[in-house]
Amino acid sequence: MRQFLAKRTQSRQQNKLRDLIVGVDEKIPLEDGRFIKGINFDNAATTPPFKSVLTAIEQFAPWYSSVGRGKGYKSTRSAEIIERTRINVLSFVGGKENQHEVVFTKNCTESIHLLSHIRHQTTDKRIILVSEMEHISNDLPWRTHFEVEYIAVNEDGQVSLQNLQAKLAALQGQVALVSITGASNVTGSINPIYEAAELTHRYGAKIHIDAAQFVPHETIEMIRLNPAENIDFLSFTGHKLYAPFGTAVLIGGKDDFREAEPMLKGGGTVQIALKSFVQWNVAPERFEGGTPNVMGIVALNTAIRTLQQLNLETIKEYEQQIMSYTLDKLRTIDGLRLFHALDDNLPQVSVLSFAMNGLHHQDIAHILAGEFGISVRAGFFCAYSCVQKLLQLSDERMDQIRNDPGIPSPGLVRISLSFYNTFAEVDQLAGALQQITSRKEYYAKKYEDVPKGICGRPRTDE
Ligand SMILES: Cc1ncc(COP(=O)(O)O)c(C=O)c1O
């Protein structure tokens, strides 16, 4: 009875949150042509929009205009919303107007490319420390200008502080930046970012947190009570924060942006450009080449305000509850191997991955979508080293898999929940997985044409 009442309270609270999101009750087609209400458990890739975001876009549209040098009333309003959003972004991440710049980009990948470009010009140090649990967007951008070294991940699925310290000590004076994710996009593990910042600063280096998976779930503080724990650079993206329309941010200290040349040179980035002479604009405009995406900025601003009104603590509490409910449910299914923060006491966002004995991960994702209307993601989730390690695949084995199209690619299925997902949806997922495990041969045959290459791409023979 107590469990029933708790579930009913949760579901009432939950309905209010669900009401804030666009498209949650939309019907989608199944393989057999029937339409049912879709379930989205792929929120770590992209979240649906807040209703408030669409309303704000519509309300702002009559005032939308050119920005930059336009002096008309509408231009001024458009310019104002851009500047106001920079301030609101800083209040969201605990930054300060007189200390930080907020640069608008199109996604987190671009933010990290920009940071790589800026660090390349502003430091002689040539090594970047990233971890073995990074999304490739926090790895590949560094390889162009720097040598990349990898910090180990410990048994708990977090960046190993011990290994970070050993690397910082061994490479003292050479580390241009430590760049780690706030939370894993595969297991949901939250990293000890403030401890990592303190260690990094102790060895005279700076730290960037890729907060793409962190800020939708957790409060972040760029400025800490203990300044040694401050975050020097931060990036995150609107499309994982209920704000589509293509705006993300890179935030850093004013001094860190002062010297570098723009990455995208062109309109907005200069004070004056003659044939023989260019004077760059000040930051942040210097790094926002071309016409700004005003509507994307309106969307991000509104999503941040909506999240602040909701209170991230409320969201977190609900997501923790639904996450442990999901774990309990999935643990009852035979033959599932779960990958998440190993112990429930470890900090974790609402993301987990799993493998099912005897069925390919791409088949599972297709079956869930085609038979049950449940959207998930399967493969490596752009975190190749992380999944390789979780599946205990040696480099030699990965080479064999890459070179032999006859070997089905390994990988995992990922479930990523948001505060608008319901306990009933989790029940449906568990029911679907139960059914899949009990009819593996039937489904494997039915979905045998599903491509089994890396991340669901056809193998070269398909
Ligand atoms: C941890 C992490 N970092 C970076 C990215 C890249 O973000 P974007 O798609 O906005 O470039 C992702 C996307 O999934 C991610 O999960």
PDBQT file of the ligand as one rigid body, heavy atoms in Angstrom, charges set to zero:
ROOT
HETATM    1  C1  LIG A 501      29.407  14.225 -23.167  1.00  0.00    +0.000 C 
HETATM    2  C2  LIG A 501      29.143  14.838 -24.512  1.00  0.00    +0.000 A 
HETATM    3  N1  LIG A 501      29.960  15.783 -24.977  1.00  0.00    +0.000 NA
HETATM    4  C3  LIG A 501      29.789  16.365 -26.164  1.00  0.00    +0.000 A 
HETATM    5  C4  LIG A 501      28.745  15.993 -26.980  1.00  0.00    +0.000 A 
HETATM    6  C5  LIG A 501      28.580  16.657 -28.306  1.00  0.00    +0.000 C 
HETATM    7  O1  LIG A 501      27.525  17.567 -28.224  1.00  0.00    +0.000 OA
HETATM    8  P1  LIG A 501      26.942  18.279 -29.526  1.00  0.00    +0.000 P 
HETATM    9  O2  LIG A 501      26.141  17.263 -30.233  1.00  0.00    +0.000 OA
HETATM   10  O3  LIG A 501      26.135  19.404 -28.984  1.00  0.00    +0.000 OA
HETATM   11  O4  LIG A 501      28.087  18.754 -30.330  1.00  0.00    +0.000 OA
HETATM   12  C6  LIG A 501      27.856  15.000 -26.558  1.00  0.00    +0.000 A 
HETATM   13  C7  LIG A 501      26.740  14.574 -27.408  1.00  0.00    +0.000 C 
HETATM   14  O5  LIG A 501      26.158  13.541 -27.262  1.00  0.00    +0.000 OA
HETATM   15  C8  LIG A 501      28.066  14.405 -25.285  1.00  0.00    +0.000 A 
HETATM   16  O6  LIG A 501      27.251  13.451 -24.822  1.00  0.00    +0.000 OA
ENDROOT
TORSDOF 0
